[in-house]
Amino acid sequence: MRRSLPLVAALVVALVLTSAGPARAVVETGPWTSYSPSFDVQQRGCGTVDGLTFRLTCSTASGDQRAERRYATYSSGVRQFEGYFRITSMPGTRISLKQTFGPDGPFFMLAVERGGRLYAVHGGSTLATGATVGTTVRVNTVHNTGNGAHRTYINGSNQHSQTGGSGGYYDKFGAYRTSSGAGPATVVWSGVQFWRK
């Protein structure tokens, strides 16, 4: 009986770790305060949203094809977004997954190509590879409205930085056909959280 206690303890720890779900996994130093901004669901063209599942059901390479959540505008402080995405189907390519939208249009757009390359739509730089069908990827963006600095983290590692102007910004995520992309694609998001300081 005594020999089985370490095994039982290990199993309990493993069960707790696997059932806990995404933890508070902020990047950069705080203190951060969690908050829950309101959002609108955007479904256009062949885009459909079902909870946190976002689908583009057509292969159309033109028009507005989107399935997204658009969160409330912010204009002050430092804001952090976190979410985990998993592509469950992607016959298409060049689909935007996460956007930080500014007063003059898209400020930052993270997209994925068939094959798993994550890239910045404006500029085309590669942020990471391996975002293949079935793989869960963590995304954090940190945006300082005071100095315009915006950083993107993939799986906890800073992969992209840029700066911009002031004004109202908002976060969007889901599945959105870029100007050079096409569906179909299905993306499931989870563990979405927001912080500010």
Order of alpha helices (4+ residues) and beta strands (2+ residues): alpha-beta-beta-beta-beta-beta-beta-beta-beta-beta-beta-beta-beta-beta-beta-beta
